[in-house]
């Protein structure tokens, strides 16, 4: 996932320290008051803040402002994303305990008690300047924390408007406004780094520069990894179903999601039929010359062009000077690729309705091609497969270095939780140690909690030497001294 970089190196000034210290002091005062809320009161606050975005008129205003100021995505899809992600998160949290005793295990003599982490600093990207801060805020408030948002420069206007809506809802339920704050305009690298330094927990979604800065701040931090989703289509797939889902996912919000498909790895046996199915859904395969022309327009000095990111396919065609009539009405573009690496930029994340397409002789080759793509970029994040062969699914789960394997679903919708799967609704995907992250699941409310455990004595459960070593010693005998 790419966003405007807020922090590239440690920078601080006395003014930045003082500015952030004032915000943190206000947040701590509000959090101390909020910590005394019971579960019912907390859930009311969470619902209020969610309504700040789900309210239809506010959602539209925020979506329009987000597209206007960031130039990323499209209004109608952002409206859908804002509502769906927030509604799904509220569903996940309805029965979740986050205050007081949350679990009792009498057989172990343990009682688990949820405690706040304190003040959270949340760095959020320009790709989702309303949905992501709302998601983080709801999760933080569910744990009786305060939160201070650090939006990207492009996303700041939308985040500021969102904060105003949240404050209005906090007023309605009588909760302290300072539970949710934002760095002052304009957000700078210095204030963002100071936020990371002064809060109790940092959660970062966005550029990997920001993630690395959070990890080096000295504050406990949760960062997420880069996406570069490869999806396999094998010989048992329902090709029309796969094509519809891939199209819906790849074109949603002009592919701003880090969970959008970036490469398809299609088995030889169904390659031509799969491409035809994708073409029936509006995809257009570029010629070799068109591919070269698009590459020159999409990558400038080794980086994705801001003029291409999150644009509709016909707009990309115009920017790249692609004249073929079919391209002016295309839903997305496909480019055939064989190689992987920095010299082959289509093998990486594209943040646009452009798919790299690889051809594989069999599933073993498709598996290895998928691994190469992830080793290049996106390791730990996720992969997908369209198949009716559970052995293929199981192998991906057992061997592929990813935290999520999405089966027969539209990847961008499913990966961050959907109403028809069991993943937690989130806009922040942990990538485990493969992606240099501290978590391997979808960022959720439990990551914003401390857990205190009360331990009482139980009937002793002490094993004998025979219990633990009997089988081993019977097989190998005693070791010589």
C-alpha angles and dihedrals in degrees: 000000000000129000138156107292113248098175126028099155140000109289125162138162133184089251092052092048092050094045094051093041089058092052092046092049091053090046091051092051091050092045093052089056093044093050089073093060117112124229094268092052092046092051090051090054090048091050091048093053091046090053089056087073103026092056099111099228093045092046091055093047091050093046093049092048092047093054092042095052102034100033088220128127128339133288102241094050092047089053089052093045094048092051099040096047093047095044090048093050092050089051090053092050099045096096098022116121114220103153126072120332110012100169139013122199106182093175087062096035090239134137119185120210125191115229130179122254089218122230117011125204111207123194110199132188133238092238092074106017094166107027097049099047090046091051093049093044094051092049092047093048091047086065094047093253132137119233136205117198125217106194124191114259092252093047096045098096093054092044091051092052090047091051090054090054091048092051090051090054093045087053090054093057095038097246123143114270091216090070085085120037139154135215111263124262124300098036109217136192089246096055092042092053091046089052089054090049099048106041128080098239133016122206116188131192117173137042121023089234088065092046092052091047090052092051091050095046094088091239121111104266140188115201131173131220138245121273129227102155118202118193126196123214109196132191093267096054125119093241099197091049091047092049093050093049095044091049093049091048098043094049099040110119087351091292097297090144120100085217095062116117112263101175135023119208106198126187117239093240092066102020099111093042092048093051090049090052091050090049090053086058094054103274119139124200112223123225120241090260092048090049091055091047092050092048091055090053098042099050123047119179089346096306134099111265113246087218091064104038115108096355125138116260096252090051090051089050091054093047091049093045094241105162105181107122094228090061093060091067100031121130093208140347129241126202124190112234135179104177138062131210146065091304089058104054095180086070090069137064112303106180089209138084092277122117127195111216123207127188120218128189095217141346094278090057091044089052092052092046090052091050091051091052092051093045087055095048138342099033111171096016109094148287134203141213136195106208149121091216112098092190089065091050092048093050091053089051094048100042114016113096096237136110095218133038110192113205124203093335140115097266101214091053098040102043096065094044128284137200090253099049136053102240116117114258106254143139093212119075118199111217101194123221089319088069094034091253130136093224133050100194136070108287107257143160095283089066088063094057138085112211120214115199123205110205125200130178120271134184104297115261103193117157125218125234088253091054093056106028105023097098093042095049093045088056101041105017128219117324116246114252 
